[in-house]
Amino acid sequence: MTCLLALIFATTTSSFATDDQGILMITDMLIVRPACFAATAVGSIFFVAGLPFSAMSHSTKKTAHALVITPAKATFTRPLGDMDALKDY
């Protein structure tokens, strides 16, 4: 009887499984989003400062994408708690 119960309980899923999605959302909201927002602000400052040089080299679009658009997308369009999407930005 004990062996039979052990086999039955070994195949059931645990009711104490942890859900890390809530922790990821809180971490994203309190740490990652403000850091991405700061990166957008700092990138905007550097973009404006380097605008004459990027305009002379005809790389304004590439510079804007790297310094402003990418961090802004990571801040404002990424789903909350989706840390894997940060690799795409």
Beta strands, then each sheet from edge to edge (+ up, - down):
end
